[in-house]
């Protein structure tokens, strides 16, 4: 909403809100997909031995039509359960879903792998680990107002380059990255941050942040029940790959390896 209201020119989030905005006529485009896999774990309060045990169970999600619902449905299918036979409840962000699990008001939830890894598992049982699957999904994307990208292409390109340089710095500098994270997150739990550093730096992000047809097919098809207009979009209606293509031609991504 801030982007469409011209309060900001760019953002970093999941692809589905951007697709929803485009479906409503918003002049927005995804220019890079740094994280092209779901950074989620599907967890339960109690161990599950048979997927049939999940029938009727309550699962906490962030919101209907968003990536948390899509991931929950997909994870349930992957373990052999019918997502239409569980009860999905809109609870809110990860902290709210964790609280609901601990209270026992839900039986399972989709959670940020980063948070669970950082907390050493939280005592929950992993039903499906998206971080170890080969599923492609535009989990986190850089997006911009189309007019800004057209008029300020150099600035838009610089944003993408800055993001990648930040990622490369993190990969090459564990100690400094953990110190920076500790300062901004206001925490002294260094061991937790080290676990999160390894996951975020190496397991979540793509080497070259291109969108993929497989990833967008999964993301857009998952919106069919709540947003048919968004589900009918094609990847090229939501993305602009030209900046990444130009950076590839310029050898920008190769320089990090040298």
Buried (B, 14 or more C-beta within 10 A) or exposed (E): EEBBEEEEBBBEBBBBBBBBBBBEEBBBBBBBBBBBBBBBBBBBBEEBEEBEBBEEBBBBBBBBBBBBBBBBBBBBEBEEBEBEEBEBBEBBEBEBBBBBBEEEEBBBBBBBBBBBBBBEEBEBBBBBBBBEBEBBBBBBBBBBBBEBBEEBEEEBBEBBBEBBEEBBEBBEBBEEBBEBBBEEEEEEEBEBBBBBBEBBBEBBBBEBBBBBEBBBBBBBEBBEEBBEEBBEBEBEEBBBBBBBEEBBEEEBBEEEEE
